[in-house]
Amino acid sequence: MALTWNDIKEQFITTAANDPKMAGIIEKMNAGSVTWDEANEYGIRAGQILSDIFKQKRPGLNISEWDIEDLIPKSLGMDHRMVSEVAQAAQTTMNAADGIGIKAQASKFDSDSAYGIVEELKANPDYTNIENTFYAQIINFSLSVVDETIQANAEFQSKSGIKCYVVRKPEWGACKWCQALAGSYDYEDVKDTGNDVWRRHENCRCTINYVHEGSSDLVNNYKKIGGTKTTSKRLTTTSTKTSGYNNMLSAVQNVWDELPDDFKNGTWSADELSEGELKAAYSYIQKTKAMRK
């Protein structure tokens, strides 16, 4: 029997409803407390579920090209509606916390990306050379719904005179390209959708958040990004470091993976710590060495 949209739809809805992580995020959404980080988690998980279903069904092998043009956009459309609802709720939560009485904007369905996936599958119905990339594209599409919701709201609020910032945080073990993009950016500097801040490579799980000027979230996100690297657009700054500082930095970085999380303070590498945090981590390392002697 040929694969149908209803086959995908029923399994997607049932699996998502029974997923503990997604259910917990929906509870927070209904309580009016869902965050951008949770919206990102929801987007990743929704994409993973849809991707897993496609792995089981392998649509290119079981349906005609005409049906592929129907099934894939409808499947991605359902993913978009689910993720967009959570992402829009995250914006509503942030607006309420910051006392901004502007309605949260929803993202538009990215039909170009959806039909790009369709064309690739039509050209390779037996999945030759595209199987892994096809599944990765499904997850990236889902996560990009959150990114596009952020863009829509940053654009709308920026035009309303509100200063907006985009914060890109690398996933654990991120590649050098993603690490170089990590930082807090003035939205006006990166609003072009072609800017690298909005781009994702295959299997990228970095998160993009959005905050208003004056929001406590800006301070928190800025601290997590921190760092000594800078570009003309990034909000972080550099400072002259002494040789003593550099020695501490090198010592901490050398044992970073073994360092307790309490000393990492939510950062991804030693050079993102403040000088005080670095001193505390270095002191811990020295005491640990002394105890081992």
N, C-alpha and C positions, 0 to 999 in steps of 0.2 A: 504493500500500500504506500502510495506517495506521501511524503511528509507534508503536513499542512501547518498554516499559521496557528490554528487552534491547538495543535500538539505542543508547539513551543510555548504558547501563551499559558496554557494550563500548568505546565511543569514550572515555568518561570514564576508565576504567581504563587504556586504552592510552596516551592522551595524558598522563595524570598520570605514568605509569611512565617515559615518555620525556622528561619535562620536566627539564632539567638542575638548575634551582633546587630543585625538589621532591625529586629524587633525592639531591642533596647534603644536604638536611635530613634525609632518611630515613637516610642513612649516619651522620650525627651522632646521630640518635635511637638507632640500633642500637649506637653506640659509647658511649651513655650521657652525651652531652655537649650535647644540644640545649637551646637557651635559649628564653625567652619571646619574645624578638624574632624568633627563627627560627620559632617556632610562629605568630606573627602573619603572617610572610611566607608561610608555608605555607597559612594560612587564606585569605589574599588570593588567592594563586595558584590554589588549588583552586576558589575561587568564580569566578575569571576564566575558568577552563577550562570549568566547567559553564555559565556564562553564554554563552560563545562557542558551545558546542554548541547551546544553546537558540536562539541567533541563527540558526544554520544550519538547525535543524529546525523552528523556529516551531511549537511544539506546539499552540497554540490553533487553528491553521488546519488541522491534519491529523488530529485525533482528537476523539472525542466528549467531552462533559462528564464522563461516567463514567470514561473513560480518563484524563482530566486529573487526577481525584481519585486515581488510582492512580499515575500516572507522576511527578507533581511531588513528592509526599511521599517516594516511593522514591528519587528522584534526590537530594533534600536529605538523606535518611537516609544514603545512601552518603557524601555529602560530610561529614556529621556524624561518621560513624564514622572516616573518614580523618583529619580535622582533630583530633577528640577524642583519638585515639591519640597524635598528636604533642604536643598540649597537655598531656596527662597525663604524657607522658615528660619534658616541660620541668619540670613540678612535681617529678617524681622526681629529676631532676638537681639542682634547687635544694635539695630536702630532704637529699640526700646531701652536698652541699657545705656545708650548714649543720649537719650532724650531727643531723638530725631524723628519727627512725625511725617516721614516720607514713606510711601508704600514701597515695599520690596519689589524689585523687578524680576521677571522670569526670563530665562534664556530662551532663545529660539532654537528650534530643531535644526541641526547642521545637516541639511540634505546633501550638500556637496560631499561631505565625508562619508555619509551613509551610502550614497550611490557610487563613490569611489571603491568602497568595500565590495559592493555588488559587482562592479565591472571586473574587479580582480578575481572574484570567485567564478564569474562566468567564463573568464579566460582560462581558468585552471580548475575545472570541475572535479578533477581527480586529486586535487590538492598538491600537485607536483610543485615542489620548491616554495609553497606558500603556507603550508599548514600552520607552522608556529607563528608566522607573522599575522595570519588571519585571526587567530585567537587573541594575540596580543593587541591587535587593532580594536577588537571588541571591548577589551578592558580600557584601553586608552580613550575610546569614544565615550565610555561611561564616565570616566574621571574628568574628561574635558567638559562635561555638562556643568560641573561645579566651577571650573575655570571660566566658562562663558557666562555663568550667572554672576560671578565676581566682576567680570568685565562690564556686563550690562548695568550693574548697580553702581560701580565706580564711575562709569560714564555719565549715568543719570544724575548722580549726586554731585559729581564734579561740575556739571553744567548748572547745578543749583547753588554753586558757590561754596560747597563743602570740600575741604582739603582731604584728599584720599591717598592712601598708601597701599601698595601691593607688597606682600611679604612672601617670598619663595623660600621654602625650607627643604633641604635635601633629605632624602631617605637615608637610613642607616646604610653605610657602605656605598654611597652614591659615587658615580663616576666623576672624573675630574671636570668634565664639562658642566655637570649639574652643580658640583661644589663651587665652581667659579661663578655661577649664576645666583647662588644663595645670597639673600640680602633683602633689605627693605628699600622700596623704590617709590618715588613720587609718581602717582598714576599718570600725570601729564607727560612724564618723560618716557613712559612705556606703553602708552595707550594704543599705539599702532599694533594691530593684531599679529603683525609679522615679527614683532620684537621677540628676541630669544627667551625673554622671561616667561612667555606664554607657551613656548614650544616643549614638546616631549619626544624623546626617542622611544624606541620599542622597549616595553617593559619598565618604563619610567614610573616610579611611585612617589616622586617628590610632590609636596603639597604647595598649593598657592592659596594664601589667605588674603584678607582685605580688611583694613581698619581705617577709622576716621582720625583726623588730627584731634588730639586731646583725649582720645580713648585710652583707658588703662591697657587695653589689648595691644596698643602700639608699643608701649613700654615693654610689655612682656615678650612680644614677638621680636622686638629689637634686641633684647637681651639674649634670646635664644640664638639669633643669627650672629650678632656681635661681629667679631673678627677683625683682622688687621688689613684684609684685602679691601680694595675700593676701586670703583670706576667713577666716571664723571656723573653717573646717574644714581649710584648706590648711596644710601644715606649714611652708612658707616664711615668712620674716619680712621686715618692712620696716625701714629705718633712715634717719635724717636724712642727706641728701646735701648737700654744699656746692655753691656755684655752679661751682667748678672741676670737680667731678665731673660736674655736669650738662652743662657745656660739652664735656667729653670724650665723654660719652654721646651727645650730639647729633652730634658730629663723626664718631664711629664708626658710628652708625646711618645717617648720610647716605651712607656709602660701603659699607654692609654687604654688598651683593651682589658688590662687587669685592674685598672683603677675603679674603685667603688663608685656607683652612680651618684652617691651623695656629693662627690667632688666634681662631677661633670656638670651639674647644674643645668641639665637639659640641653647641653651643647653637643656638638658633633666632633670637635677636635680641640686640642689644647689651645690653639691660637684664637679660639673664640671666647676663652675665659677672660674675665677682668683680671687686673694685676693682683688684686686681693685674693680672688679665687685661685689664681695660679700659685700664689704663695702658700695657700692652705694645702693644695694638692701636693706641692713640692715638699712641704713639711711632713706630710703623711708618708711620702715615699722615703724620706730620710729616716724617719722613726722606724718604719718597717724594715729597712736595711739594717739599722742598728740592732733591732731585735733578733734578726736572723744570724748575726755574728756570734 
